[in-house]
Amino acid sequence: MHYLALATDYDGTLATRGAVDPKTVAALERLKATGRMAILVTGRQLPDIFAVFPRLDLFTMVVAENGGILYQPAERQETALAAEPPARFVERLEAIGVAPLAVGRTIIATWEPHQTRVLETIRELGLELQIIFNKGAVMVLPPGVNKASGLAAALDRLGLSPINVVGIGDAENDHAFLDLCGCAVAVDNALPMVKEAADLVTAAPRGAGVAELIGRIVATDLADIDRADGRYRVPRAAVDYGGEAPRLAARGTNLLVAGGSGSGKSTFTAGLLERMGACGFQFCIIDPEGDYDALETAVVLGDGRRSPSAAEVMELLEAPGRNVVVNLLGVPFD
C-alpha cells in the first residue's frame, strides 16, 4: 500500500454549502476500513467544524485555521501551531469597520473587498502578518503558517511521509498542501489554476468527487497516477542522454546494479541514494561489507565489532526523515 492517508479540504471539497453528503461519509468509512488515515485540512475554526460536521471521528488529525491549529479527535487534544492574533490589530480592524470579522486562536478572517484595509492596517501597525485568499475569504495569519505547514505538523505526529499522502482541494489556499502531497487531486468544481496544477481532476464535484477519489484509492491505490511535475521521481544520472535524464518512479521500481569488482557499483549506488534523499525518499541499506559508512544522509548502525539489532533499525525507520545503513561487518560469516 503506497498511499497511506488522504488529506482533504472541507468547504467546496468534502462539503457542499457546509454539509457533507451521507455517501461521502460512507466513502470515508470505507477508506478507514482499509487501514488508511484521513486528515481534514480546513481554513475553518474548530468550533465551526464541530457545529457542521459531527463525524470528526473519521479523521486521525484535523488541521484547522488554515494551518494554525492541530486537533486530534480521538484524544480531543488541540494544539496551537502559531501565535495568537495581536490584540491591537483586532481592535484597529474593528474600529475602521472591517466586518464581518472572525477571530480564532491563530487566525483573523473577513471577506473581500476588505483585503485592502487589512493590508493597510498591517503596514500602519508595523506587523509581520500574511494574507491568504480562499474564494472571497480573506485570512490573516503569521508568516509561514498555511495548510502545508499544518499538514506537515500532522504528518510528523503520525510518522508519515508526505510522499504517501493524497491531497484533494478546490481553492487558492489549497495549493500549498496539495503541492506537499505525493499525489495532488482537484475536484471538478475547483478553480482553474488548482486543476492545472493537479495530477488528477475528479469527474464529479465536491463530496462526490472525494468519494470518487476514495473509490480509486481503495481499488488501485492510484497505481496509474504519477506526479505531473516529476518531483517524486528520482534523477538517475546527470549524463546527457540526448534529452531529459531518465528518472526512477516513486513506486514499482526494482533496479539491478551489476558489474565487476571495482567497477563503481557502490559509487553509483551512493549517488543514487543522495538523489533519493533530495527527493524526500527514505532508504535503508543492508551493507554486508561496510561500503556505505561514509553516507552523510544516513545513520550507520553496526561496525566490525558489533552487529545491530532489528529493533534498533526499526526504531530509526519509524521516522520518515531518517535513513539507515545496516552495517553487517560484525555478523559472523556463517
C-alpha positions in Angstrom: 0.0 0.0 0.0 1.7 3.2 -1.2 -0.9 5.8 -0.2 -1.5 5.6 3.5 -3.5 8.8 4.0 -6.0 11.2 2.4 -5.8 14.9 3.2 -8.9 16.8 2.2 -10.1 20.3 2.3 -13.6 20.9 3.7 -15.7 23.7 2.1 -16.1 23.2 -1.6 -14.3 19.9 -1.5 -15.7 17.5 1.1 -18.7 19.6 1.8 -21.4 21.4 -0.2 -22.7 24.6 1.4 -21.2 23.4 4.7 -22.8 19.9 4.8 -21.2 16.5 3.9 -23.4 14.1 1.9 -24.1 10.7 3.5 -22.5 9.0 0.5 -19.3 10.9 1.1 -19.3 9.9 4.8 -19.7 6.3 3.7 -16.7 6.7 1.4 -14.6 8.0 4.3 -15.7 5.0 6.4 -14.6 2.7 3.5 -11.2 4.4 3.4 -10.8 4.0 7.2 -11.7 0.3 6.9 -8.6 -0.3 4.7 -6.3 0.9 7.4 -5.6 4.3 5.8 -5.9 7.6 7.6 -8.0 10.7 6.7 -6.8 14.1 7.6 -9.0 17.2 7.4 -7.3 20.4 6.3 -9.5 23.4 6.6 -9.5 27.2 7.0 -12.4 27.0 9.4 -12.1 27.4 13.2 -12.6 24.3 15.3 -16.0 25.4 16.8 -17.3 25.9 13.3 -16.2 22.3 12.3 -17.7 20.8 15.4 -21.0 22.6 14.6 -21.3 21.5 11.0 -19.7 18.0 10.9 -20.3 15.6 13.8 -18.2 12.8 12.3 -14.7 14.0 13.1 -14.0 10.5 14.4 -13.4 9.6 10.8 -10.3 11.8 10.8 -7.0 10.9 12.5 -6.0 14.6 12.5 -7.7 17.9 11.8 -5.7 20.9 10.6 -7.8 23.9 11.3 -7.5 27.7 10.9 -5.6 27.2 7.7 -2.6 25.6 9.4 -2.8 27.4 12.7 -4.4 24.7 14.8 -3.8 20.9 15.1 -6.6 18.8 16.6 -6.6 15.0 17.4 -10.2 13.8 17.5 -9.5 10.5 19.3 -7.7 12.3 22.2 -9.7 15.5 21.9 -6.4 17.3 22.0 -5.9 20.8 20.5 -2.5 22.3 19.8 -1.8 25.8 18.5 0.8 25.9 15.8 1.1 29.7 15.7 0.8 32.8 17.9 -2.5 34.5 18.7 -3.6 37.5 16.6 -2.2 40.8 18.0 -5.0 42.4 20.1 -4.2 45.9 18.8 -4.6 44.6 15.2 -8.0 43.2 16.0 -9.1 46.4 17.8 -7.9 48.5 14.9 -9.8 46.4 12.3 -13.0 46.7 14.4 -12.5 50.5 14.8 -12.3 51.0 11.0 -15.4 48.9 10.3 -14.0 45.7 8.9 -16.9 43.3 9.2 -17.7 40.5 9.4 -14.5 39.8 11.4 -13.9 36.3 12.8 -11.0 36.0 15.3 -9.7 32.5 16.1 -6.8 31.3 18.2 -4.3 32.0 15.4 -6.4 33.4 12.5 -8.3 36.5 11.7 -10.8 36.2 8.8 -13.0 38.5 6.8 -14.2 38.8 3.2 -13.3 40.7 0.1 -13.1 43.7 -0.6 -11.7 44.3 2.9 -8.2 43.0 2.0 -7.0 46.5 1.1 -7.9 47.9 4.5 -6.5 44.8 6.2 -3.2 45.2 4.4 -3.1 49.0 5.1 -3.6 48.2 8.8 -0.8 45.6 8.8 1.5 48.3 7.4 0.3 51.0 9.7 1.0 48.9 12.8 4.2 47.5 11.5 3.1 43.9 11.9 4.6 40.8 10.3 1.5 39.0 9.0 0.4 37.4 5.8 -2.9 37.5 3.8 -4.2 34.3 2.3 -7.2 34.2 0.0 -9.9 31.5 -0.3 -12.7 32.1 -2.9 -13.6 35.5 -1.5 -12.5 34.9 2.1 -9.5 36.9 3.4 -7.5 35.2 6.1 -4.7 36.7 8.1 -2.0 34.5 9.7 1.6 34.7 10.9 4.1 34.3 8.1 4.9 30.7 7.1 1.6 29.4 8.5 -0.6 27.7 5.9 -2.2 24.4 5.1 1.1 22.9 4.1 2.8 23.8 7.4 -0.2 22.5 9.3 -0.3 19.2 7.3 3.4 18.8 7.8 3.0 19.1 11.6 0.2 16.5 11.5 2.3 14.0 9.4 5.2 14.5 11.8 2.9 13.4 14.7 1.7 10.4 12.7 5.1 9.4 11.5 4.1 9.6 7.8 5.9 11.0 4.8 4.0 13.4 2.5 5.0 11.1 -0.4 2.5 8.6 0.9 -0.4 11.1 1.1 -3.1 12.0 -1.4 -4.3 15.6 -1.2 -7.6 16.9 -2.6 -8.9 20.5 -2.7 -10.5 23.3 -4.7 -9.3 26.8 -3.9 -6.3 29.1 -3.7 -5.4 28.3 -0.1 -5.2 24.6 -1.0 -2.2 25.0 -3.4 0.3 24.8 -0.6 -0.8 21.5 1.0 -1.6 19.9 -2.4 2.0 20.7 -3.6 3.3 18.9 -0.5 1.4 15.6 -1.1 2.6 12.7 -3.1 -0.5 13.0 -5.3 -2.4 16.2 -5.8 -6.1 16.0 -6.8 -8.6 18.7 -7.7 -12.4 18.3 -7.5 -14.3 19.1 -10.7 -15.5 22.4 -9.2 -12.0 23.6 -8.3 -10.6 26.8 -9.6 -8.8 26.5 -12.9 -5.4 27.1 -11.5 -5.9 24.3 -8.9 -6.9 21.9 -11.7 -4.0 22.9 -13.8 -1.5 22.1 -11.0 -3.2 18.8 -10.1 -2.1 15.3 -11.0 -5.7 14.2 -11.3 -9.1 16.0 -11.6 -12.2 14.1 -10.5 -15.2 13.8 -12.8 -17.6 14.7 -10.0 -17.6 17.9 -7.9 -17.3 18.4 -4.2 -18.1 15.5 -1.9 -19.0 13.2 -4.8 -15.5 13.9 -6.2 -13.9 12.9 -2.9 -16.0 9.7 -2.9 -14.8 9.0 -6.5 -11.2 9.5 -5.4 -11.6 7.2 -2.4 -13.0 4.6 -4.7 -9.9 4.7 -6.8 -7.6 4.7 -3.8 -9.3 1.6 -2.4 -9.4 -0.2 -5.8 -6.0 0.5 -7.2 -4.0 2.6 -4.7 -3.8 5.1 -7.6 -1.1 2.9 -9.2 -1.7 4.6 -12.6 -1.1 8.1 -11.3 2.3 9.8 -11.1 3.1 13.4 -10.1 2.9 15.6 -13.2 5.9 17.7 -12.1 8.1 14.7 -11.5 9.1 15.8 -8.0 8.8 12.3 -6.7 10.8 10.7 -9.5 14.5 10.2 -8.7 17.0 11.5 -11.3 19.1 8.5 -12.2 22.1 10.3 -13.7 23.4 13.6 -14.8 24.6 12.2 -18.1 23.3 13.8 -21.3 21.1 11.1 -23.0 20.1 13.5 -25.8 17.1 14.6 -23.7 15.9 14.7 -20.1 17.9 12.3 -17.8 15.9 9.2 -17.1 14.1 9.1 -13.7 13.0 6.3 -11.4 9.3 6.3 -10.4 8.3 6.6 -6.8 6.8 3.1 -6.8 7.0 -0.2 -8.6 10.7 0.2 -9.4 13.3 -2.6 -9.0 16.8 -1.6 -10.0 19.7 -4.1 -10.5 23.2 -2.6 -10.2 25.6 -5.1 -11.8 29.3 -5.0 -12.6 32.7 -6.5 -11.8 34.7 -5.8 -8.7 35.9 -2.2 -8.6 33.6 -1.1 -11.5 31.9 1.6 -9.4 28.7 -0.1 -8.2 29.0 1.4 -4.7 29.8 4.8 -6.0 26.8 4.7 -8.4 24.5 3.5 -5.6 25.7 6.2 -3.2 25.0 8.8 -5.8 21.5 7.4 -6.4 20.8 7.4 -2.7 21.8 11.1 -2.4 19.3 11.9 -5.1 16.7 9.8 -3.4 17.3 11.8 -0.2 17.0 15.1 -2.1 13.6 14.0 -3.4 12.3 13.2 0.1 12.5 9.4 0.0 13.6 7.3 2.9 16.1 4.4 2.4 17.6 1.5 4.3 20.8 -0.2 3.1 21.7 -3.7 4.1 25.5 -3.3 3.9 27.5 -6.6 4.3 30.9 -5.1 3.6 30.9 -1.6 5.1 30.8 0.2 1.8 28.3 2.9 2.9 29.6 4.1 6.3 30.5 7.5 4.8 27.0 8.4 3.6 26.2 11.8 5.3 22.5 11.4 4.8 22.1 8.2 6.8 22.6 6.9 10.4 25.0 3.9 10.4 24.2 1.1 12.8 26.8 -1.6 13.5 30.5 -1.9 12.7 33.2 -4.6 12.6 32.9 -5.3 16.3 29.1 -5.0 16.8 26.1 -6.1 14.8 22.9 -4.0 15.0 19.6 -5.4 16.2 16.5 -5.4 14.1 14.8 -3.4 16.9 17.4 -0.6 16.6 16.9 -0.5 12.8 13.1 -0.4 13.0 13.1 2.3 15.7 15.1 4.6 13.5 13.0 3.9 10.4 9.8 4.8 12.2 10.7 8.5 11.4 10.2 9.1 7.7 13.0 11.6 7.6 15.7 9.2 8.8 17.8 6.9 6.6 19.7 3.9 7.9 22.8 1.9 6.9 22.8 -1.5 8.5 26.5 -2.5 8.7 26.8 -6.3 9.0 30.6 -6.5 9.3 30.1 -7.6 12.9 27.9 -10.5 11.9 29.8 -13.9 11.7 30.2 -15.1 8.2 28.3 -18.4 8.7 
